Amino acid sequence: MASLARVIGLLFLTFYVADGYLWHLESFCVFNSTDLNNIEYIESYFYNKLELFRFSSTLDKYIGYTEFGIKQAEAFNANPDYIANARHSKELYCLHNIKNEYEAALTKSVKPYVRIHSESSPDDRHTAMLVCIVYDFYPKHIRVTWQRDGQEVTSEVTSTDELRDGDWYYQIHSHLVYTPKSGEKITCVVEHVSLDTPLHVDWNPSLPESEKNKLAIGASGLTLGVVLSLGGFLYYRKKYRGRSLVPTD
C-alpha cells in the first residue's frame, strides 16, 4: 500500500436508528491506483460511534474489536455468503467509482502561484540568494528555471523535489545564489501543463523586504500622527469658538 499522502478513500455510509441508539455501517475504498489489487475495501460496523467489527479485503476476513464484535466476526467468517458478498462489494463499489475519480482528477490541471523573496547567501562567494516558491499546482511535473537578462542560469541553482501538500496540490522551491549587478534583470521561469506559455516572474530588488516593512510601519505612524493632530485642532476650535482670547474689563 502506498504512503498515507497518496492514499485516497471513497466513503459510503448507512445509518439505522432504534430506540435512541445509532447503528451505522461505513463502507470505504482505500486506493493508490485503479488496479484492483491496489484497492482495499473496508466494511465497518458501529454501534453508538464504537466500531464493533469490520471486513478488510486485504485480510479477506472479518475482524472484531469488542467482545461482541469478535463473536460477530467469527459468525460472519463462518458464513461463505457473507465473505463472498464482501469480496463482490470491492469490485461493485470501489472499482467503478475509483476509475471515475481518477479520470476526473488526471484530466484536469491547476495553474501555479509564484512568489520570489530574498534570503542571506549561504556561502562567502556571493552576496545574495533568491528563492522562487511555486505552489498550489497540479499535476506534479513542472520545470522551474532562472534567467539573468534573458539568459538561462545553469550554475548556482538548486531546487527541491515537488512536495505534496496533501490535498492533490504540489509545491517546489528553487534557489539562486548570485552576486547582484546594477541594472540586471532576474526572472523565475515556470513551465507547466496548465500554462499555455511559460510564466515569467521578475525579481524586484527596489527595496529589501525588511526595508519595505520599515517603510510601511513608518508611513502608518505618520498617517496616525496627522490624524491625531487634526483631531486635536478641530477639538480646540470647537471648544473655543465664539470666545475672545483677549481679557476684557
PEQUIDA-V82053 format. One record per run of one state. SS is the DSSP state (helix for helix, strand for strand, loop for the rest). FROM is the first residue (numbers start at 1). LEN is the number of residues. If there is no record, write none. Layout:
# PEQUIDA-V82053
ss-><SS;SS>
from-><FROM;FROM>
len-><LEN;LEN>
This chain:
# PEQUIDA-V82053
ss-><loop;helix;loop;strand;loop;strand;loop;helix;strand;loop;strand;loop;strand;loop;helix;loop;helix;loop;strand;loop;strand;loop;strand;loop;strand;loop;strand;loop;strand;loop;strand;loop;strand;loop;strand;loop;strand;loop;helix;loop>
from-><1;4;7;8;19;21;32;36;39;48;50;57;61;65;67;78;80;107;110;111;113;120;128;139;143;149;151;154;157;160;163;165;170;179;186;192;199;203;209;241>
len-><3;3;1;11;2;11;4;3;9;2;7;4;4;2;11;2;27;3;1;2;7;8;11;4;6;2;3;3;3;3;2;5;9;7;6;7;4;6;32;9>
